[in-house]
Amino acid sequence: MSYDRFKEHLSEMHRKAISILKLLNEEEQYRLKNFLNKCYPSQEHYWAVKKLFCHAMYIPMFLIIGRRHFKKLVYIDTHAGPGLAKIGRGDNEIILGSPLISIFWPSVIAQRVRRFSGIIDGFDELYLIEKDQSIEKLLRNIINAAVGHNVDKIIPCLGDCNTKLPKIISELSAESNGNRIDRILVYLFADPYGKLESQLKYNVLKSLTEELTVDVMMTVMSVNIARGLSKLKGLDRERSMEIIFGENVIETLNLKDGARTISPNHVIQAYKRMMGSIGYKKVKFIPVEFAKGTIYHVMLATKGKGKWIDNYVDYIRNKSPQDYDMLKALFLQAIGKQSSIEQY
């Protein structure tokens, strides 16, 4: 199986990230590297490549199909970060993070693939939510340094996503006002940490999807979420699960016994049930491996019709490796750190 296109895309994400890094002044570079080293000290995070690849490959399909049926296409990033992601141990083992992929990737694909030439302008608006003030400021500085035009359509938002999203929902809903001609399509990318308090709340997601047409891609840290829930007992566990997954999740998953350990599979089933309860008939999970097990799943949910979503999932499965060691080796090849898989 050939992964040449996968490596080509990773190489471009890396090249663009390095070029953006060079646009920053010394103080900004220092702050960014300090943040990345603090978040990713000495560990390797090559598994992050998979979710960012999934994200990048979804954007062209979303834009080209969305343009046919909607007047306005909006991107919302619930946990934006600084815009660049550190993947390996080295300072320069970085690639574009989700916000910058959403800004730059449409033009990359439009210039390389003729049938996607119509998406060159990308999203009409981008909301980038980040709760940490210093990281949000860093993201703003990176955007100002790297984006030459249309910067006004990029809206960094300081605050917790569960607080900021209702306001964004209200503004977009008022703009659409139920008019089919002014319909808005939203692509929501949620990449929360594994901590329970970082998760997107059920009632916020439900409100968003009731008011607007929304495609959802979410990183489900099933192992970490299961571990966090398993530490809770009784009503504390029940409340936490209902905040994240909605009501009656305990009964649905047959978890009335408060002493029972929550498994990663319980988490996946809870998300599948939750998305179904708010009207999503197509919910796909792509497992991402680390060492000998699954570290997280990429969840994709859409209310769109047709087989394109199945074709997208097949593309991801066929064009990117599932094995972690292969993922790592291909990334190192893509950025020129090794010449072959055998060298790894």
Secondary structure, DSSP 8 states (H G I E B T S, - for coil): ---HHHHHHHHHHHHHHHHHHHHS-HHHHHHHHHHHHHHSSS---TTHHHHHHHHHHHHHHHHHHHHHH-SEEEEEESS-TTSEEE-SSSTT-EEE-HHHHHHHHHHHHHHH-GGGGGGTT--SEEEEEES-HHHHHHHHHHHHHH--S-GGGEEEEES-HHHHHHHHHHHHHHHHTT-GGG-EEEEEEE---SSGGGS--HHHHHHHHHHSEEEEEEEE-HHHHHHHHHT--HHHHHHHHHHHH-TTHHHHTT--STTS---HHHHHHHHHHHHHHTT-SEEEEEEEEETTEEEEEEEEEE---SSHHHHHHHHHHHHS--SHHHHHHHHHHHTTS-S-TTT-
